[in-house]
Amino acid sequence: MQALMQQAAQMQSQLMAAQQELAETQVTGSAGGGLVRVTMTGSGEITDVTIDPKAIDPDDVESLQDLIVAAVRDASRQVAELASHAMGPLAGGLGGLGLPGM
């Protein structure tokens, strides 16, 4: 039982370190061939939005809005991939502890 508790504590420590590293990582999503770029941390916080002046058409605000949404989605997808890569081995390791439902 003691070994199991030590293994769980070690995995928790590794998980916390992976979460911290992920939170400090930044990704940039883009849309419209780079006309709109969104920078996001691994924890999902948007830290920067860059819009190329070519993307700004006062008569077509809807297209710019769509580009912003697409860039945010692209950044979110990248964050999800990073999280899956960083947390995957740790989450998979919980099943090895013999904990039901893991």
Protein Blocks (a to p, Z undefined) as FASTA:
>chain_A
ZZmmmmmmmmmmmmmmmmmmmmmpccdddeehhmaccdddfkopafbdcddfklpcfklm
mlmmmmmmmmmmmmmmmmmmmmmmmmmmmmmmmmmnopghZZ
